[in-house]
Amino acid sequence: MDVSIRRFNDVAVAAPTGRIDHASADALQQALTPAASAADYGALVLDFAAVDYISSVGLRVLMMASRQMRARDARIATAALQPVVREIFEIARFQHVVEVFPTLRDALGALSPAALAAYDAAAASGTS
């Protein structure tokens, strides 16, 4: 699993690719821990546009990241859930654990106007 982390002002955006299951959950956790514990991030968004499956082990990683974020009064959200992942979230009622948004832009807009402005600027310059 590959996980890229980008920063848009005060929001970290983690974009994993592929399946989040027993084989890849540790890699996701290692990638998220610095962003989830960094005091200068007011929010963490997981861009799931390229995630086609998440297992219970992957949900556990998200639960742990959620606890880290909430312990310091920060927010955590997911964006762009694929249909199978959305169904898993609904079955597990995971929308009560992390906020869910239809797109990354929607998530950034809800979490931080400054992050949305940074994202839009990066998109306009072709660097997002």
C-alpha positions as CSV (number, residue, x, y, z in Angstrom):
1,M,0.0,0.0,0.0
2,D,1.1,3.5,-0.8
3,V,0.0,6.4,1.3
4,S,0.8,10.0,0.3
5,I,0.5,12.8,2.8
6,R,-0.1,16.3,1.7
7,R,-0.6,19.5,3.7
8,F,-3.1,22.2,2.9
9,N,-2.6,24.9,5.5
10,D,-3.7,23.3,8.8
11,V,-5.1,20.1,7.3
12,A,-3.2,16.9,6.6
13,V,-4.6,14.9,3.7
14,A,-3.7,11.2,3.6
15,A,-4.4,9.4,0.3
16,P,-4.0,5.6,0.5
17,T,-4.3,3.4,-2.5
18,G,-5.6,-0.1,-3.0
19,R,-7.0,-2.4,-0.3
20,I,-6.8,-1.6,3.4
21,D,-6.7,-5.1,5.0
22,H,-4.6,-7.2,7.3
23,A,-1.6,-7.0,5.0
24,S,-1.6,-3.2,4.6
25,A,-3.1,-1.9,7.9
26,D,0.2,-1.5,9.6
27,A,1.6,0.6,6.7
28,L,-1.5,2.9,6.9
29,Q,-1.1,3.2,10.7
30,Q,2.5,4.1,10.4
31,A,1.7,6.7,7.7
32,L,-1.2,8.3,9.8
33,T,0.5,8.4,13.2
34,P,2.7,11.5,12.6
35,A,-0.2,13.5,11.1
36,A,-2.7,12.4,13.8
37,S,-0.3,13.4,16.6
38,A,1.1,16.6,15.1
39,A,-0.2,19.6,17.1
40,D,-0.1,21.9,14.1
41,Y,-2.8,20.0,12.2
42,G,-6.4,20.9,13.1
43,A,-7.7,18.1,11.0
44,L,-6.9,14.9,9.1
45,V,-8.7,13.9,5.9
46,L,-8.4,10.5,4.4
47,D,-8.9,10.7,0.7
48,F,-10.3,7.3,-0.2
49,A,-10.8,7.9,-3.9
50,A,-8.2,5.1,-4.7
51,V,-9.3,2.7,-1.9
52,D,-11.4,-0.2,-3.1
53,Y,-11.8,-2.2,0.1
54,I,-11.4,-1.8,3.9
55,S,-11.4,-4.6,6.4
56,S,-12.2,-4.5,10.1
57,V,-8.4,-4.2,10.7
58,G,-8.4,-1.1,8.6
59,L,-11.4,0.3,10.4
60,R,-9.5,-0.3,13.7
61,V,-6.6,1.9,12.3
62,L,-9.1,4.6,11.6
63,M,-10.6,4.3,15.0
64,M,-7.2,4.7,16.6
65,A,-6.4,7.7,14.5
66,S,-9.8,9.2,15.4
67,R,-9.0,8.7,19.1
68,Q,-5.6,10.5,18.6
69,M,-7.2,13.4,16.8
70,R,-10.1,13.8,19.3
71,A,-7.7,13.6,22.3
72,R,-6.3,16.9,21.0
73,D,-9.6,18.4,19.9
74,A,-8.9,18.0,16.2
75,R,-11.2,16.6,13.5
76,I,-10.9,13.5,11.3
77,A,-12.8,12.9,8.1
78,T,-12.9,10.7,5.0
79,A,-13.7,11.7,1.5
80,A,-14.5,10.1,-1.8
81,L,-15.6,6.7,-0.5
82,Q,-15.9,4.1,-3.3
83,P,-19.3,2.2,-3.2
84,V,-17.9,-0.9,-1.5
85,V,-16.1,1.1,1.1
86,R,-19.2,3.3,1.7
87,E,-21.2,0.1,2.2
88,I,-18.7,-1.2,4.8
89,F,-18.8,2.2,6.6
90,E,-22.6,2.1,6.7
91,I,-22.8,-1.5,7.9
92,A,-20.2,-0.7,10.6
93,R,-21.9,2.7,11.3
94,F,-18.5,4.2,10.9
95,Q,-19.9,7.6,9.8
96,H,-20.4,8.1,13.6
97,V,-16.6,7.6,14.1
98,V,-15.2,9.8,11.3
99,E,-17.0,12.5,9.3
100,V,-17.7,11.4,5.7
101,F,-17.7,13.8,2.7
102,P,-18.5,13.1,-0.9
103,T,-15.3,14.8,-2.2
104,L,-11.9,16.0,-0.8
105,R,-12.9,19.5,-1.7
106,D,-16.1,19.2,0.3
107,A,-14.1,17.9,3.3
108,L,-11.6,20.7,3.2
109,G,-14.3,23.3,2.9
110,A,-16.1,21.9,6.0
111,L,-12.9,21.5,8.1
112,S,-10.9,24.6,7.2
113,P,-11.6,27.5,4.8
114,A,-7.8,28.2,4.8
115,A,-7.1,24.6,3.7
116,L,-9.7,24.8,1.0
117,A,-8.1,28.0,-0.3
118,A,-4.7,26.3,-0.3
119,Y,-6.1,23.3,-2.1
120,D,-7.8,25.5,-4.7
121,A,-4.6,27.4,-5.2
122,A,-2.6,24.2,-5.7
123,A,-5.2,22.9,-8.1
124,A,-5.1,26.1,-10.1
125,S,-1.3,25.9,-10.4
126,G,-1.4,22.2,-11.2
127,T,0.4,21.0,-8.0
128,S,-2.4,19.4,-6.1
